[in-house]
Amino acid sequence: TMNCLPKTVRVGAEVWRVGFRDFRRAPHVGLCVPATRRIWVNRYASPREQREIFAHELLHVLLAKFPMHYDIEEILVDAITKRFTSMLKHAGAYAGR
């Protein structure tokens, strides 16, 4: 299930690593860590859910360039995630297509 996502993603001049963690006891299913340029995805999510989590966290990476209150950022990311996931899938960004 974990091979459908890229191992790295380039955002401008930055390369972000993509990894998997156990988020079963966490209040969230993914995490974006700007200090280490790392995107973490729940290893126990289905492949479809992993693609959505990845797209959601990638949107956080992109929006981090525009300072705003976290609540507003989360609303924007949630509103865009499903369409963005579909765009990435149809563009061939996922190995599992």
CORMORA-V522677 format. One line per field, one symbol per residue. ss: DSSP state (a for helix, b for strand, c for the rest). phi: phi as a letter, one per 30 degrees, with the letter a starting at -180 (. if undefined). burial: # if it has 24 or more other ideal C-beta (glycine too) atoms within 12 Angstrom, else .. Layout:
# CORMORA-V522677
ss: ???
phi: ???
burial: ???
This chain:
# CORMORA-V522677
ss: caaacccbbbbccbbbbbbbbccccccccbbbbaaacbbbbbccccaaaaaaaaaaaaaaaaaccccccaaaaaaaaaaaaaaaaaaaaaccccccc
phi: .dcdcddbbcbidcccccbbbdcdccdbcaaccedchbccbddcddeddddddededdddeddddceadeddeddddedcedddeddddddidcddg
burial: .#.###..#.#....#.####.......####....#######.#.#.################........#...#...#..##..##....#...
